[in-house]
Amino acid sequence: MNRAVFLDRDGVLNQTILKDGKPYPPQTASEVRIVEGAAQALSQLKKAGFLLICVTNQPDVARGQQSKANVERIHAALLQTLPLDALYCCCHDDGDECECRKPKPGMLLAAARDYSIDLAESFLVGDRWRDIDASRNAGCRSVLIDHHYQEKAPAAPPDARVASLQEAVDWILGQARSR
């Protein structure tokens, strides 16, 4: 079985656009700003033997505010720039009641099947309550990059709360060494 670190996209791998304390995704590939030090931090996880899988909700597609083609171009840019093994995307909105939209664990469960991942030995790094709740629902440990958004809190506290992707990576590597 493999170990993985699941990573949310906006606010974890790339910067969000903040409006009134709420995060919004970039609309085009040219607006994507990779988080400083992300490639190096992810390389540390790869060296430690983790699969790196991005799991992202992109409901603006279902809402008609974003094209699927633009989302795919953003993902192609991320996959070219960062050492990711895979990227799973849910383009549904809550009303669609799909199994893939976080906080449901569908994307993590699909990746676990596709890549023989032991979810109990895996982690999810996210910046919003949906990420942390999805991690719990899938049986992973969770790391919240706390950007102090003005929104709902997770149903249960994360296993770790940090200020950056590098701090998340350091915590995960520390946990991996202690097992």
JOWOKA-V619100 format. One record per pair of residues at least 6 apart in sequence whose ideal C-beta (glycine too) atoms are under 8 Angstrom apart, sorted by the first residue. I is the first residue (numbers start at 0). J is the second residue. D is the distance in whole Angstrom. If there is no record, write none. Layout:
{{I | J | D} {I | J | D}}
//
This chain:
{{0 | 115 | 6} {0 | 116 | 7} {0 | 117 | 4} {0 | 120 | 7} {1 | 50 | 5} {1 | 114 | 6} {1 | 115 | 5} {1 | 116 | 5} {1 | 117 | 7} {2 | 48 | 7} {2 | 49 | 5} {2 | 50 | 7} {2 | 116 | 7} {2 | 117 | 6} {2 | 120 | 5} {2 | 121 | 5} {2 | 175 | 8} {3 | 49 | 6} {3 | 50 | 4} {3 | 51 | 7} {3 | 52 | 5} {3 | 110 | 7} {3 | 111 | 8} {3 | 114 | 7} {3 | 116 | 5} {3 | 121 | 4} {3 | 122 | 8} {4 | 44 | 5} {4 | 49 | 5} {4 | 50 | 7} {4 | 51 | 6} {4 | 52 | 7} {4 | 121 | 7} {4 | 122 | 5} {4 | 123 | 8} {4 | 124 | 6} {4 | 171 | 6} {5 | 52 | 5} {5 | 53 | 8} {5 | 54 | 5} {5 | 106 | 8} {5 | 107 | 6} {5 | 110 | 7} {5 | 121 | 7} {5 | 122 | 7} {5 | 123 | 4} {5 | 124 | 7} {5 | 134 | 7} {5 | 139 | 7} {6 | 12 | 6} {6 | 41 | 8} {6 | 51 | 7} {6 | 52 | 7} {6 | 53 | 5} {6 | 54 | 7} {6 | 83 | 8} {6 | 123 | 8} {6 | 124 | 5} {6 | 125 | 8} {7 | 53 | 7} {7 | 54 | 7} {7 | 55 | 6} {7 | 123 | 8} {7 | 124 | 7} {7 | 125 | 4} {7 | 126 | 6} {7 | 127 | 7} {7 | 130 | 5} {8 | 24 | 7} {8 | 53 | 6} {8 | 55 | 4} {8 | 57 | 8} {8 | 77 | 7} {8 | 86 | 8} {9 | 15 | 5} {9 | 22 | 6} {9 | 23 | 8} {9 | 24 | 4} {9 | 25 | 8} {9 | 55 | 7} {9 | 126 | 8} {10 | 22 | 5} {10 | 125 | 8} {10 | 126 | 3} {10 | 127 | 7} {10 | 144 | 7} {10 | 146 | 6} {11 | 34 | 7} {11 | 124 | 6} {11 | 125 | 6} {11 | 126 | 6} {11 | 144 | 6} {11 | 164 | 6} {12 | 33 | 7} {12 | 34 | 6} {12 | 37 | 6} {12 | 53 | 6} {12 | 77 | 6} {12 | 81 | 6} {12 | 164 | 8} {13 | 25 | 7} {13 | 31 | 5} {13 | 32 | 6} {13 | 33 | 6} {13 | 34 | 6} {13 | 73 | 8} {13 | 77 | 7} {14 | 25 | 8} {14 | 32 | 4} {14 | 33 | 8} {14 | 34 | 6} {15 | 22 | 4} {15 | 23 | 6} {15 | 24 | 7} {15 | 126 | 8} {15 | 146 | 8} {16 | 22 | 7} {16 | 23 | 5} {16 | 24 | 7} {16 | 25 | 7} {16 | 30 | 8} {17 | 23 | 7} {19 | 149 | 7} {20 | 148 | 6} {20 | 149 | 3} {20 | 150 | 8} {21 | 148 | 6} {21 | 149 | 6} {21 | 150 | 7} {22 | 126 | 7} {22 | 127 | 7} {22 | 146 | 7} {22 | 148 | 6} {24 | 57 | 7} {24 | 59 | 7} {24 | 65 | 8} {24 | 73 | 8} {25 | 31 | 5} {25 | 32 | 7} {25 | 73 | 7} {26 | 65 | 6} {26 | 69 | 7} {27 | 69 | 6} {27 | 72 | 7} {27 | 73 | 7} {28 | 69 | 7} {28 | 72 | 4} {28 | 73 | 5} {28 | 75 | 7} {28 | 76 | 5} {31 | 73 | 6} {31 | 76 | 6} {31 | 77 | 7} {33 | 77 | 8} {33 | 80 | 6} {33 | 81 | 7} {34 | 163 | 8} {34 | 164 | 5} {36 | 163 | 8} {36 | 164 | 7} {36 | 165 | 5} {37 | 81 | 6} {37 | 164 | 6} {38 | 80 | 7} {38 | 81 | 6} {38 | 82 | 7} {40 | 164 | 5} {40 | 165 | 5} {40 | 167 | 8} {40 | 168 | 4} {41 | 51 | 6} {41 | 81 | 6} {41 | 82 | 5} {41 | 83 | 7} {41 | 168 | 8} {42 | 82 | 6} {43 | 168 | 5} {43 | 172 | 7} {44 | 51 | 6} {44 | 168 | 6} {44 | 171 | 7} {44 | 172 | 7} {45 | 51 | 6} {45 | 82 | 5} {47 | 172 | 6} {47 | 175 | 6} {49 | 121 | 8} {49 | 171 | 8} {49 | 175 | 8} {50 | 84 | 5} {50 | 85 | 8} {50 | 114 | 6} {50 | 116 | 7} {51 | 81 | 8} {51 | 82 | 6} {51 | 83 | 5} {51 | 84 | 5} {52 | 83 | 7} {52 | 84 | 6} {52 | 85 | 5} {52 | 86 | 7} {52 | 87 | 7} {52 | 110 | 5} {52 | 114 | 7} {53 | 74 | 8} {53 | 77 | 7} {53 | 83 | 6} {53 | 85 | 7} {53 | 86 | 4} {53 | 87 | 7} {54 | 86 | 8} {54 | 87 | 5} {54 | 88 | 8} {54 | 101 | 7} {54 | 106 | 4} {54 | 107 | 6} {54 | 110 | 7} {54 | 123 | 7} {54 | 133 | 7} {55 | 86 | 7} {55 | 87 | 7} {55 | 88 | 5} {55 | 89 | 7} {56 | 88 | 8} {56 | 89 | 5} {56 | 100 | 6} {56 | 101 | 5} {56 | 129 | 7} {57 | 65 | 7} {57 | 70 | 5} {57 | 88 | 6} {57 | 89 | 7} {57 | 90 | 5} {58 | 89 | 8} {58 | 90 | 7} {58 | 91 | 6} {58 | 92 | 4} {58 | 93 | 7} {58 | 100 | 7} {59 | 65 | 4} {60 | 66 | 7} {60 | 67 | 5} {60 | 70 | 6} {60 | 90 | 4} {61 | 90 | 6} {61 | 91 | 5} {61 | 92 | 4} {61 | 95 | 6} {62 | 92 | 6} {67 | 90 | 6} {70 | 88 | 7} {70 | 90 | 7} {74 | 86 | 5} {74 | 88 | 7} {77 | 83 | 7} {77 | 86 | 7} {78 | 86 | 6} {84 | 114 | 7} {85 | 110 | 6} {85 | 113 | 7} {85 | 114 | 7} {87 | 99 | 7} {87 | 106 | 4} {87 | 109 | 6} {87 | 110 | 6} {88 | 106 | 8} {89 | 97 | 7} {89 | 99 | 4} {89 | 100 | 5} {89 | 101 | 7} {89 | 105 | 7} {89 | 106 | 6} {91 | 97 | 4} {91 | 99 | 7} {91 | 100 | 5} {92 | 100 | 8} {93 | 100 | 7} {97 | 103 | 7} {97 | 105 | 7} {98 | 105 | 4} {99 | 105 | 4} {99 | 106 | 5} {99 | 109 | 7} {101 | 125 | 8} {101 | 129 | 4} {101 | 130 | 6} {101 | 132 | 7} {101 | 133 | 4} {102 | 128 | 7} {102 | 129 | 5} {102 | 130 | 8} {102 | 132 | 3} {102 | 133 | 5} {102 | 136 | 6} {102 | 154 | 8} {103 | 133 | 7} {103 | 136 | 6} {104 | 133 | 5} {104 | 136 | 4} {104 | 137 | 4} {106 | 133 | 8} {107 | 118 | 7} {107 | 123 | 7} {107 | 133 | 6} {107 | 134 | 8} {107 | 137 | 4} {107 | 139 | 7} {108 | 118 | 8} {108 | 137 | 6} {110 | 116 | 6} {111 | 117 | 8} {111 | 118 | 5} {111 | 121 | 8} {111 | 137 | 8} {118 | 137 | 5} {118 | 138 | 4} {118 | 139 | 5} {119 | 138 | 6} {119 | 139 | 8} {120 | 178 | 8} {121 | 139 | 5} {121 | 140 | 7} {122 | 134 | 8} {122 | 139 | 6} {122 | 140 | 5} {122 | 141 | 7} {122 | 142 | 6} {122 | 171 | 5} {122 | 174 | 8} {123 | 130 | 6} {123 | 131 | 8} {123 | 133 | 7} {123 | 134 | 4} {123 | 137 | 7} {123 | 139 | 5} {123 | 140 | 8} {123 | 141 | 5} {123 | 142 | 7} {124 | 130 | 8} {124 | 141 | 8} {124 | 142 | 5} {124 | 144 | 7} {124 | 164 | 7} {124 | 167 | 5} {124 | 171 | 8} {125 | 131 | 6} {125 | 133 | 8} {125 | 134 | 7} {125 | 141 | 7} {125 | 142 | 8} {125 | 143 | 6} {125 | 144 | 7} {126 | 143 | 7} {126 | 144 | 5} {126 | 145 | 8} {126 | 146 | 5} {126 | 148 | 7} {127 | 148 | 7} {127 | 150 | 7} {128 | 150 | 7} {128 | 151 | 5} {128 | 152 | 6} {128 | 153 | 4} {128 | 154 | 8} {130 | 141 | 7} {130 | 143 | 7} {131 | 141 | 5} {131 | 143 | 6} {131 | 153 | 4} {131 | 154 | 8} {131 | 155 | 8} {131 | 156 | 8} {131 | 157 | 5} {132 | 153 | 5} {132 | 154 | 5} {132 | 155 | 8} {134 | 140 | 7} {134 | 141 | 4} {134 | 157 | 8} {135 | 141 | 7} {135 | 153 | 8} {135 | 154 | 7} {135 | 155 | 6} {140 | 158 | 4} {140 | 159 | 8} {140 | 174 | 7} {141 | 153 | 8} {141 | 157 | 4} {141 | 158 | 5} {141 | 159 | 8} {142 | 157 | 6} {142 | 158 | 7} {142 | 159 | 5} {142 | 160 | 8} {142 | 161 | 6} {142 | 167 | 4} {142 | 170 | 6} {142 | 171 | 7} {143 | 153 | 7} {143 | 157 | 4} {143 | 159 | 7} {143 | 160 | 5} {143 | 161 | 7} {144 | 161 | 6} {144 | 162 | 7} {144 | 163 | 7} {144 | 164 | 6} {144 | 166 | 8} {144 | 167 | 6} {145 | 160 | 5} {145 | 161 | 7} {145 | 162 | 6} {159 | 167 | 7} {159 | 170 | 5} {161 | 167 | 5} {161 | 170 | 6}}
//
